[in-house]
Amino acid sequence: MKKIYLCTSWKMNLSVTESLEYANKLNDLINEIIPANSLIEVYIFPDFLSLYPISLVLSKSRIKLGAQDCFWEDKGPYTGEISPWSLKAMGCDYVMAGHPERVNYFKEDATVINKKVKAILRNNMTPALFVVEKEKKPEIKDTCNILKDQLFPLLEGIEKKDLGKIVIFYEPAWAIGTSSAAPVDHTRSILAALREAIDNEYGKGTGTKQIFMYGGGVTLESARSIMELDNIDGVGMGKAALNFDFFAGAIKAAVEIEKKLKKI
């Protein structure tokens, strides 16, 4: 039975107090509704100011902690940057690399993102790496060729044994920050093609094992439909999940899906 991943990034929206309140409520919810033997994994990306206090609150929690960015060196004269080594010491399990907002606003290119992915892996954390579908093409093949050209430079020099330690987020740009989602059949086709491309590049079976998540605008109904896809591993949420009840609803849907899968 597959593992179901759910995450939310709060970007630069919640204060430290609000972040702590959210984290505590989320911890209570997970303890209440997710069985101890469940394969559902929930993780959160607070802002940097909130990371340390939340790490103390969640030290014995099943919630995984992630950072929204990091630098590519562990230590040094890099004023204002965030060390991946320090993030690991704080208890982070995930770190984002190549989020489209970092690309758009801070002009991060493939070389920078690749260095960050390697730094995250070097510090035994999971890179949350993004590939973005900027526009919907009539032909899936055309879209996949564009996404392959975007993805593989980000993975330059990553060994096959480390590929499975990376979570790849597929984000249709036309659904980011909205309440809509890419059609489920479209998402299935894109993921199937990307998995095949990874198989061709790294060897048979690597694409099948690769963790892929959907990022972008969702409703609770579309989030459920995406989680039910056989070739996707979970859903990441931004704006919508700032509403705790929304994210709680998605987690409850994941619990129901897992129960259904156990009966099959």
C-alpha positions as CSV (number, residue, x, y, z in Angstrom):
1,M,0.0,0.0,0.0
2,K,1.3,3.4,-0.9
3,K,2.4,6.1,1.5
4,I,0.3,9.3,1.3
5,Y,2.2,12.6,1.8
6,L,0.5,15.9,2.8
7,C,2.3,19.2,3.4
8,T,1.6,22.9,3.6
9,S,3.9,25.9,3.2
10,W,2.9,29.1,5.1
11,K,5.2,31.2,3.1
12,M,5.4,34.7,4.7
13,N,1.8,34.8,6.0
14,L,1.7,33.7,9.7
15,S,3.3,35.3,12.7
16,V,5.3,33.2,15.1
17,T,2.3,33.1,17.5
18,E,-0.1,32.1,14.7
19,S,2.4,29.4,13.5
20,L,2.7,27.9,17.0
21,E,-1.1,27.8,17.4
22,Y,-1.5,26.1,14.0
23,A,1.3,23.6,14.8
24,N,-0.3,22.7,18.1
25,K,-3.7,22.2,16.6
26,L,-2.3,20.1,13.8
27,N,-0.4,17.9,16.3
28,D,-3.6,17.4,18.3
29,L,-5.6,16.5,15.1
30,I,-3.0,14.0,13.9
31,N,-2.9,12.3,17.3
32,E,-6.6,12.1,17.2
33,I,-7.4,10.8,13.7
34,I,-4.3,9.2,12.2
35,P,-3.6,5.7,13.6
36,A,-0.1,5.0,14.9
37,N,0.5,2.4,12.1
38,S,-0.6,4.8,9.4
39,L,1.6,5.4,6.3
40,I,0.3,9.0,6.1
41,E,3.1,11.6,6.5
42,V,2.3,15.2,7.3
43,Y,4.9,17.9,7.1
44,I,4.9,21.7,7.3
45,F,7.0,24.6,6.0
46,P,6.8,27.5,8.5
47,D,8.9,30.7,7.9
48,F,12.4,30.9,9.4
49,L,11.4,32.9,12.5
50,S,8.9,30.2,13.5
51,L,11.1,27.2,12.8
52,Y,13.0,26.9,16.1
53,P,10.0,27.4,18.5
54,I,8.0,25.0,16.4
55,S,10.8,22.5,16.5
56,L,10.6,22.5,20.3
57,V,6.9,22.1,20.3
58,L,7.0,19.2,17.8
59,S,10.1,17.4,19.1
60,K,8.0,14.3,19.9
61,S,5.4,14.8,17.3
62,R,4.7,12.8,14.2
63,I,4.7,16.0,12.1
64,K,7.8,16.5,10.0
65,L,9.4,19.9,9.8
66,G,10.6,21.6,6.7
67,A,12.3,24.9,5.8
68,Q,11.3,27.0,2.8
69,D,14.9,27.5,1.5
70,C,18.6,27.2,2.5
71,F,22.0,28.2,1.2
72,W,24.4,25.8,-0.5
73,E,27.2,26.0,2.0
74,D,27.0,24.8,5.6
75,K,29.1,27.6,7.2
76,G,30.9,30.8,6.1
77,P,30.7,34.5,5.5
78,Y,27.3,34.5,3.9
79,T,25.4,37.3,5.6
80,G,21.6,36.7,5.8
81,E,21.7,33.2,4.4
82,I,20.4,30.0,6.2
83,S,22.8,27.1,6.8
84,P,21.4,23.6,5.8
85,W,23.7,22.2,8.6
86,S,21.9,24.4,11.1
87,L,18.5,23.4,9.8
88,K,19.3,19.7,10.2
89,A,20.6,20.4,13.8
90,M,17.3,22.1,14.5
91,G,15.3,19.0,13.4
92,C,14.3,19.8,9.9
93,D,13.5,16.8,7.6
94,Y,12.7,18.7,4.4
95,V,14.0,21.8,2.7
96,M,12.5,23.4,-0.4
97,A,14.7,23.9,-3.5
98,G,13.7,25.8,-6.6
99,H,10.3,27.0,-5.5
100,P,8.8,29.0,-8.4
101,E,8.6,32.1,-6.2
102,R,12.4,31.9,-5.6
103,V,12.9,31.6,-9.3
104,N,10.6,34.4,-10.2
105,Y,11.5,37.0,-7.5
106,F,15.1,36.1,-6.8
107,K,16.1,34.8,-10.2
108,E,17.5,31.5,-9.0
109,D,18.7,29.4,-11.9
110,A,19.3,25.7,-12.4
111,T,22.9,25.9,-11.2
112,V,21.9,27.6,-7.9
113,I,19.0,25.1,-7.3
114,N,21.3,22.1,-8.1
115,K,23.8,23.3,-5.5
116,K,21.1,23.6,-2.9
117,V,19.7,20.1,-3.7
118,K,23.2,18.7,-3.1
119,A,23.6,20.7,0.1
120,I,20.3,19.4,1.4
121,L,21.2,15.8,0.6
122,R,24.6,16.2,2.1
123,N,23.0,17.1,5.4
124,N,20.7,14.1,5.3
125,M,17.5,16.0,4.6
126,T,14.9,15.6,1.9
127,P,14.9,18.2,-0.9
128,A,11.5,19.3,-2.0
129,L,12.2,20.1,-5.6
130,F,9.9,21.9,-8.0
131,V,9.1,21.5,-11.7
132,V,6.7,24.0,-13.1
133,E,4.3,23.7,-16.0
134,K,4.1,27.3,-17.1
135,E,1.4,26.9,-19.6
136,K,-0.9,24.1,-20.7
137,K,0.1,22.7,-24.1
138,P,-2.4,20.9,-26.4
139,E,-0.1,17.8,-26.4
140,I,1.1,16.1,-23.2
141,K,4.3,15.1,-25.0
142,D,5.2,18.7,-25.6
143,T,4.7,19.6,-22.0
144,C,6.7,16.7,-20.8
145,N,9.6,17.5,-23.0
146,I,9.6,21.0,-21.5
147,L,9.4,19.6,-17.9
148,K,12.3,17.1,-18.6
149,D,14.5,20.0,-19.9
150,Q,13.7,21.8,-16.7
151,L,14.1,18.9,-14.3
152,F,17.3,17.1,-15.4
153,P,19.6,20.2,-15.0
154,L,18.3,20.5,-11.4
155,L,19.5,16.9,-10.9
156,E,22.9,17.3,-12.5
157,G,25.5,15.2,-10.6
158,I,22.9,13.5,-8.3
159,E,23.7,9.9,-8.0
160,K,21.0,7.3,-8.7
161,K,21.1,6.1,-5.1
162,D,20.1,9.6,-4.0
163,L,17.4,10.2,-6.5
164,G,14.8,8.5,-4.3
165,K,15.6,10.8,-1.4
166,I,14.2,13.7,-3.3
167,V,10.5,14.7,-3.4
168,I,9.6,16.2,-6.8
169,F,6.6,18.6,-6.8
170,Y,4.8,19.0,-10.1
171,E,3.2,22.5,-10.2
172,P,1.0,23.6,-13.0
173,A,1.6,27.4,-12.9
174,W,-1.9,28.2,-14.0
175,A,-3.3,26.5,-10.8
176,I,-0.8,28.0,-8.3
177,G,-2.4,30.4,-5.9
178,T,-5.9,29.6,-7.1
179,S,-8.7,27.5,-5.8
180,S,-8.7,25.3,-9.0
181,A,-6.5,22.4,-9.9
182,A,-5.2,20.8,-13.0
183,P,-7.6,18.1,-14.4
184,V,-6.9,14.8,-12.8
185,D,-6.4,13.0,-16.1
186,H,-3.9,15.7,-17.1
187,T,-1.9,15.2,-13.9
188,R,-1.9,11.5,-14.3
189,S,-0.6,11.8,-17.8
190,I,2.1,14.2,-16.9
191,L,3.3,12.1,-14.0
192,A,3.3,8.9,-16.1
193,A,5.5,10.7,-18.7
194,L,7.9,12.1,-16.1
195,R,8.3,8.7,-14.4
196,E,9.1,7.2,-17.8
197,A,11.6,9.9,-18.5
198,I,13.4,9.2,-15.2
199,D,13.4,5.5,-16.0
200,N,15.1,6.3,-19.3
201,E,17.6,8.6,-17.7
202,Y,18.5,6.7,-14.5
203,G,17.5,3.1,-15.2
204,K,14.3,1.0,-15.2
205,G,12.4,1.2,-11.9
206,T,13.8,4.5,-10.7
207,G,10.8,6.5,-12.1
208,T,8.4,4.1,-10.5
209,K,9.9,4.6,-7.1
210,Q,10.3,8.3,-7.4
211,I,8.2,10.4,-4.9
212,F,6.0,12.9,-6.8
213,M,3.6,15.4,-5.2
214,Y,1.1,17.8,-6.7
215,G,1.5,21.5,-5.8
216,G,-0.8,24.3,-6.7
217,G,-4.4,25.4,-6.1
218,V,-6.8,22.7,-4.9
219,T,-10.2,22.3,-3.4
220,L,-10.9,19.6,-0.9
221,E,-12.6,17.6,-3.7
222,S,-9.7,18.0,-6.1
223,A,-7.2,17.2,-3.4
224,R,-9.0,13.9,-2.7
225,S,-9.1,13.0,-6.4
226,I,-5.4,13.8,-6.7
227,M,-4.5,11.6,-3.7
228,E,-6.5,8.8,-5.2
229,L,-4.3,8.7,-8.3
230,D,-2.2,5.6,-8.5
231,N,0.9,7.4,-9.8
232,I,1.1,10.4,-7.4
233,D,2.2,10.3,-3.7
234,G,0.5,13.3,-2.2
235,V,-0.4,16.9,-2.3
236,G,1.3,20.1,-1.2
237,M,-0.8,23.2,-0.3
238,G,-0.1,26.9,0.1
239,K,-2.7,29.6,0.3
240,A,-5.7,27.3,0.9
241,A,-4.1,25.5,3.8
242,L,-3.5,28.7,5.7
243,N,-7.1,27.9,6.8
244,F,-6.5,25.2,9.3
245,D,-9.9,23.6,8.7
246,F,-9.1,23.2,5.0
247,F,-5.8,21.4,5.7
248,A,-7.6,19.3,8.4
249,G,-10.2,18.4,5.8
250,A,-7.4,17.2,3.4
251,I,-5.8,15.1,6.2
252,K,-9.2,13.5,7.0
253,A,-9.7,12.7,3.3
254,A,-6.2,11.0,3.3
255,V,-7.3,8.9,6.3
256,E,-10.4,7.8,4.5
257,I,-8.4,6.9,1.4
258,E,-6.0,4.9,3.4
259,K,-8.8,3.0,5.1
260,K,-10.3,2.2,1.6
261,L,-6.9,1.0,0.3
262,K,-6.4,-1.3,3.2
263,K,-9.7,-3.1,2.3
264,I,-8.6,-3.8,-1.2
